[in-house]
Amino acid sequence: MDVRELLSRDVTPELYREIRELWKAHSIAEDKRDIAGLIATLTPDCVYEVLPDGGRWEGHAGATRFYMELLTAFPDIHFDLQTIVIGPQGVCEEARVTGTHKGKWLERAPTGEHVTFRVVIFFPWDATKRRFAGERVFALP
C-alpha cells in the first residue's frame, strides 16, 4: 500500500473507538489463549511477521500456527504494555515480554530459561475489511 494513502486516512471518534475496541478484544483473547477470538480480529489474508528473524505466517491458518508455536514455546508468556498509539492506519504498541522458553521458537531450541525482552508490534488496519491485516513484530534486545 502506498504510504500516501495511509497518511491521507481521516480519523473520526467512531473509527478510533472501533480500532481501539478491536485491539482490546485481540489483547483479551491473547491473554485468555483464545485462538478463535484472536483470529476473529484478523482479515482472512492476514500476515504475521517477526523481524529481524524472518518468521512469516499467512492467512488465518498461518496466524493460528503463529499463536500455537508462540504459546507452546512460551506457555507462560506475558505482555506488559508500555505504550500504545492508535490511529486510522492501525495500532502500534511497545511491550515488555516475559516468559519461560520451553519449546522451539523461530528455529531456536528451547533453553528452559526465563526470558525478558521488548517488542514493538504494528497491527495494520484494513479499512475495507474492518479488521487487522496481521502483525509485524519487531523484537528488541
Buried (B, 14 or more C-beta within 10 A) or exposed (E): EEEEEBEEEEEEEEBEEEBEEBBEBBBEBBEEEBBEBBBBBBBEEBBBBBEEEEBEBBBBEBBBBBBEBBBEBBEEBEBEEEEBEBBBBBBBBBBBBBBBBBBEBEEEEBEEEEEEEBBBBBBBBBBEEEBBBBBBBBBEE
